[in-house]
Amino acid sequence: MKKILLTNDDGVYSTGLKAAYDSIRDLGDVTVVAPSSQKSGVGRGISIFEPLRVSEANVNGFRAHAVAGTPTDSVILGIFAIMKEYPDLVLSGFNVGENISTDTVTTSGTIGAALEAASYGIPAIAASLQVLDEGDKFDDHHAYDYDFEVGISIVNRITKNVLERGLPEGVDLLNVNIPKHAAPDTEIEITRLARKIFMTGVEERFDPRGRPYYWINGELIRDAEEGTDVRAVMKKGHISVTPLSLDSTARVDFKDIQRLLFA
């Protein structure tokens, strides 16, 4: 029987984790290891300055391990302390909130967990669902009301195929994003990463003593070049599947870099 490790960044009690479990429970032996609380935006952060504790819980009808740490911590403990073997696949999700563009690939805990799995050569899938209210991304998701049915169907099909065939050479993980109003016949588009999804801004405020403090914020970019994940999800309402690689090396002629070093 295939062994699957399931994690997320919204926390072990998120309804998105239950939906992700439902999408793969018929495909193998599923071990659930996820953060004990909301950990959005931590990227691939690892807890190296404090010990980690794990507690067991029955969550939404399935057994889970709650890690007092990050999504990446959850993958590491899941593989090396709980399963004590490499799984055949790691699924990270469902994240409440789309993870599209280079902005989110480098900051998302959902994708960070998948990247950690991929670093060991384990096929990985990150699955996220678009929200229309940005505040929904950071709320308590214990009872988040979302129609997960299309996502469950898509992820089940992709996971089944990856377990049977593996990922193509050069692909370390698949980043799957499902638009808010997806239907069973919604088009699936294979995409590349857009450069950005946020127009970053900083809001200055003042405390009662007149000292400044700051909120990092930003407006969403709702369109990008054809073929990108931002255009597919935000503009066209398509399901986006982006193949990602751990190798971030720029595809350039190294002679161009030599000119910067030795000219």
N, C-alpha and C positions, 0 to 999 in steps of 0.2 A: 504494500500500500504506500502511495506517495505521502510524503510528510511536508506539511505546509506550516510556515510560521506567519501569523497574522499580527500586525501592529497598527498604530496610528499616532497622530499627534494631538487629537482632541481629547484624549483621555479614555480610560478603560470603560467608563460609563456612558460614552457617547452612543447615540442611536446609530451613527454612521458605522461604528465598529460592529454592532449587531447585524446591520445590513451587509457589511463585508463578509462576516461569518456566514450569513445565509447564502452568499454568492458562491462559496467554495466548500461548504460542509459536505457536499456529496462527491468531492473530488479527491479526498484523502483524509489522513489523520491531521487535524488542525490543532496547533498549539497557539494559544492567544497570550501574548505578552505585550503590554501597552503601558504608557505612563499612567500614574494614579490620578493625575489632574491635567488640565489644559496646558499644552506645551507648544502652541502655535508660534511660528516665527523663530524657532531656535536653530533652524538649519540642521547641520550635522554635528551639533555640539555634544561633547562627551563630558561626563562628570568625573574629573580626575583629581579633584581636591577634597572630595568627601566620599564616605562609604555609601553604598546603595542598599536599600532594603526592598524586599519583595514580599507581598502578601497575596494570599489566594482569595478569590471571591467567585461567587456564582452571579454572573451579570447577565441579565436579560435571557436567562435560560441556558447559559453555557458557562463552563469553567474558564476563568482567566487568571493571569498573574499580573498584579498591579505593581509597577516599578516606580519608586520614588525618585525618578530621574527623567531623562530626555527620551525621545523616540529612538535615537541611536543607542543609548544605554539599554533600552528594551531589546533591541535586536542583538546586541552583544551578550546580554545575560540570557536571552532566549536561546541562542545558539550554544554558548559555552557553559552555562550553569544549569539550565532547565532541560533543554533537549539533549545537550551533550553530544550533538552531532549536527552536521550540516543538513538543513532541510532541502527538499527538492525545489522549493520556491518560497519567496517571501512576498506577501501582499501587504502594502501599507495603505490604509484608508478605511472607509470612505472619509475623505476630508470634507468638512462643511466649508465650502469656499474653493473656487477654482485655483489651480496652481499652474499658471501659464506665463510664458516669457522667462528670460534670464533673471528677471527680478525675483521671481518666486522659486526658481530652481535652486538658487543659491541661498535662500532664506527659509524655505519651507521645511518644517520638521517631518512632514509626510514624505517628501522626496529625500530628505537627509537619511531617514531610516532605510529607504530603498537603496540609496547609494552605499550605505554601510554594508548591506547584504551583498550588493553587487561587487564590492571590493574583495569578497571571498570567492568570487566566481559563481555565486548563487543567482539564478534568474530572479528578477524582481519586477514587480508592478506597483506603481503608485496610482491610486484612483481618487479623483476629486470631483465634487459636484458644485456647479456654479450657484452662487446666491445673488439676489438682486439688491439686498440690503447689506452693505459692507459690515455693519455692526454684528450681523449674524455669525460672522467668522470667529468672533472672540467671545461669544456668549457661552453659558453653560449648556452643553448639548445632551444632558441626561434625557430630555424628553423632546428633542428637536423634531418638529413635524415636517417631514419631507417625504415625497414620493420617491422611494429608492428603487422601484421595480425595474425601470429601464437600466439603471446602473447595475443592479444585481444580474440581469440577463447578459449584459455586455461583458462584465468582468468574469462571469462564469465561463462564457465562451472563450475569451482570450486566455484565461488561466488554464482551461482544459487543453487548448492547443499548445500553449507554452510547455506544459508538463509533458505532452506527448512528443513535441518536436524540438523543444528548446528555442532559444532566441537566435536570430541570425548572427553570423560572425560579425564582430564589431559593435554589436548592440549589447549594452549591459542592463538596461531596464527600459520599460515602457511607461510613459507618463500619460495616463488616460484622464481626460476631462470631459465631463458630461454637462451640457447646458441645462438651465433651469427647466425649460419646458420640453425636454426631450421626449420623444414618443418611440414606440417600437420600430417605426420606419424612418427615424431620423438618420440622415446621412452621416457616415463615419468617414472622416478625412485624416489621412496620414500627413502630419505637419512637421515643420521645423519651429524652433523657438523664435518668437519675436524678441526684439531687443529689450523692450520695456513694456510694463503695463501700468506703472504709476508715474504720474508727474509729481515728483517729490517736492514737498513743501515743509516749512517749519513754522509753527505758530508760537509766538511769544506771549506769555501771560505773566502775571505778577501775583505773588503771594501777599497775605495781609501786611507783611512788613515791607512791601515794595520791592522785594527781590525777584528777579526774573527767573522763570522756568520755561521749559520748552516741550511742545508736543510735535513729534515728527508725524506728518500726515501726507496726504496727496490725493489728487483726483485720478480716477481710473482712465486709462487710455482705452477707448472702445473700438479702435480699428487699427490695422497695421497692414503690412504688405500681404498680397495674395500668397497662400501657401503656409502662412504662419498660424500658430495656435491661437493667438489673440484674435485674428480675423475670423478663424473658423468658429470659435466659441462665441465671441462677443458680437460680431457683426452678422454672421450667417446662421448662428444657432445650430452648428454642426457638432457632433462628437469629435473631439480631437485626440489622436493617438500620436505621441511624439517619441520616436526612438532616441534614447540618450546613451552617451558613452562616458565612462569615467575619465577618459583621456582628454584633458582640456588643452593639450598642446596646439598652438596655432598652426594651421596648415599654410606655412609660408616657406619660401626658399630661404634656407638658413644663411645663404650669402647676403641676403638683405639685412640680417641681424649682425653678421660679421662686419658690415660697413659701419654699424653703430658702435662696434667695439674697437675696431682697429683703424678706421679711417683717420 
